[in-house]
Amino acid sequence: MDGNLPPRLWETASGMMNSIGLQNIGVKAFVSEKLPQLAQFNVPVFANVFGYEIEDYLEVVRVLESTDGLAGYELNVSCPNTKHGGIFFSSDPSLLGELMGAVRKVARRPVIVKLSPNVARIEPLAQAAETAGADAISLVNTFVALAIDARTRKPRIANGLAGLSGPAIKPIALRLVYEAARSVKIPVIGLGGIATGEDAAEFLIAGASAVEVGTANFWEPAAVCRITDELDEFLRRENLHNVSALVGTLDMGGK
């Protein structure tokens, strides 16, 4: 996929908008060119899988299943920056279940489903993924947004609408993670505006079993290392020996 035309990034007051359009070299080139480079690092690698139709997802997973070097897959059913596919599946529980069920039949490795925040209620989507065999869900992806140049009266992004990420979305992302975690038994991976160790702790408290960091890496490539250290320090201050002690401990006053 060639991705969308530039400009594709715009820095906002408290985050970033992007409309990259999932530019990538394709699964076969990924296997031959990228996986050998990743093999030098002693960390689990998950491949993010996208398609326009269910068969696209299946073909990508089939190719990846034929090679070594991956710990699992994250199904991207929630990207707002493509004209077809992606978010199409994440807005309909039955379609999401159909996609996940089809992938489950060909995937031997763990499968995470990445959900969209651009829905009325997150619980039916989380439950559909779980019922269809997902090993975990991750949320949230970016929020559909618009930036305007007041002088030209045109969008800042060539594609018009784009996905908003970064600290601006964190409070809404926390709410969605909390709601999703209460509705399923499989692990929830939280993301959306994490920039500090305490941000990560908040997602764990809301019910996430793990977190992902995205936008912070754009302005600080070593952000994950710093955030990990800050989370360790937070645990020490709280006299906790493991992050699992934080998971799902939010006190909503009896609610």
N, C-alpha and C positions, 0 to 999 in steps of 0.2 A: 504494500500500500504506500502510495506517494505522500499521503497526508494532505492537509489543507494548504491553501496559498497563504503567504505571509502578508501582513504581520499576524503572528499566531500567539503572542504573549503580551500581556499588559499587567503592569504592577498596579495594584489598587492600594487604598489607604491602609488596609490591614490584610493583605493577601495577594493573590495573583489570579489572573484569568488566563486560560489557555484554550486554544482550539487547534491542537497539533494534528488531530485527525488520525491518531494511532499509526503514524508513519513507522514502517518496519521493513525488514529485508526479506520477510517470508520464513516459514517454518523450516524449509529444507536448508536454506542458507544459515539460519540460526543454528541448526544442528551441526553443520559442517564448520562454521566460522566462529560462533559465539561460545558454544558449549565447551570446546577444548580450552578456551581461554579461562572460562569460569572454573574449570576443574582444578586449577592451581590453588584455589581458595578453599579452606576447610570450613565451609558453611553450607547449610542446605539451600538449594536453589529451587524456586518455584517459577514456573513459566506462566505468564499471563496470556490467556487464550481468548481470542476474539473472532467472531465470524458474522457474516450477513445473514446466514441461514443455519439451521441446525446441522446440516451436512458439512458446512464449513468448519464448525467447531469439532465435529467428529473426525474430519480428515486431519486437522491439526493435531488432535490428541493421538490419532493412530500413528502419525509420523513420530511424535514424541515418545510414544510407548515403545517404539522400536529401537530406542537408544538409551544409553545410561547417562547418569549425571544429574538427574532431576529428582527432587524430593516430592514434588506434587504439582498441581495446577491450580491457578486462580481463574475462574471463568469470569471474564469481563462482560457482564450483561447490563452495564450501567453507564457506558460512555455517552455523553450528550453531544459529542462533536463529530458524529458521522451521520450521513443522511439515512442509512438503513442499518438494521441489526442493532446490536448493543442494547440501548435503552428500550428498544421495542420489546425485548423479553422481560425486562425488569419491571414493567408496568402492568403485567398480567400474570397472576399466580398460576393459571393453568398452562400458559405458554412457558413460563419459567420451569414449572414442574416437568413439562414435556422435554425441554432441553436438558435439564439435569438428569432426568431418567435415561435419556439416550446416551449421554456422556458416561453415566455410571456403568453402562453395559460394556464399554470399551476401555475404561480407565482402571488400571490396577492400582495406581498411586492415589493418595488422598486428593480430594477435590474441594476447593474453597469456592464459594460463589460470592462475587463482589456486588453488593446491592446499591441501588440508586436512592438518593434522598428525595428525588423529584416525583414522589408518589403521595397519595392522600394518607395511607396508613402503611407502616412498614411490616407490621405483624403478619399479614397474610402472605407476603413475599418470603419472609424468613421461614415461615412454617411450610410453604410450598417447597422451598429448597431442601429443608430437613426431610420432609416426607419422601421426596424423590431420591434421597440417598446422599446428599451433600455431607461431607465430613465436618465442615465448618462454614460459617458465613463471615464476610468482611464488609464493613460499612463505616463511613459513607464515601461514595464517589463525589464528584463535584456538583455544585448547584448551578443550574442554568442561569446565566447572567448576561447583562448588556452593559458595555462601556461606550460612551459617546464623546466625540470631539465636538465641543460646542461651537468652535470656529468654523469647521467644515460641515457640521451637522451630519456627520457620518459616523458609523461605528469605529471604535478603536481597533477592532479585530476584523480582518478581511472577511471572515465567514459570518460576520454579524454577531450572533449569539456565541457564547463561550462558557466554559466551566469555571466557576469560582471556587478556589481552594485557599488554604492558609488560615491564620488565626481568626479571621472574620467568621468562619463557619463553625468554629469549635463548639459554642453553646448548643447549636442545633444538632450537630453531630453527636454530642453527648446524650441528648434527649433520645435520639433515634437508636443509639447503641443500648441505652437503658431499656427502651421499649422492646427491642428485638431480643435482648438477652432474657427478658422475662417471659418471652413467648416460645422459646425453643430450648432443647436440652443439649444440642451440639454447641461446641465452642464458638464464641463471637470474637472477631478480631476488630478492634476499634481504630479508626483513623479520621482525621479531619482537623487540621490546625494544630497538631502537636508540635511544639517548638521547645519545650523544656521537660525536664524529668517530672516535674509536678503535673504538667499537662498529661503525660503518660499515666501517672498515678490516678488522675481523675477518670480516665477512660476505664482503667481496671476497676476502680470503685463502682463505676456505673454498670459493670457486668462483663466487660471484655476480659478474655483470658490472655490476650496478647495485643500488641499494637503495631501499626505501620506508620512510617514517617515518609512523607512525600515532599511537599512544597518547601519545607525548611532546607532540604538539600540544595535547592536552587541558589540560595544566598549563602549557604554554609555547607560545603561538600562533606565536612566531617561532623555534621549535626548529630548523626545517630550515635557517634562515639560520646559526644558531650552529653546528650540526653540520657544515655545508658548510665554514665557516671553520676549524673544528677539524680537519677532514679535510685541508684544504690545509696547515695547520700540521704535521700528522703527516707528510705527504709531504715537506715541506721538511726536517724533522728526519731523515727516512730517506734524504734525497738522491734522491728519486724525482720525476720530472717529470710523471707522469700516473698516474691511478688504475689504468689497465690493467696497470701493472707489478706490482700487487698480486694480480690475479685468479688464483685457483687456485694460489697459492704455498705452501699449507700443507705443512709437512714433518711427516709422520706417522711418521717413523723407518723408512721402507722399506715401510710397510703400504700 
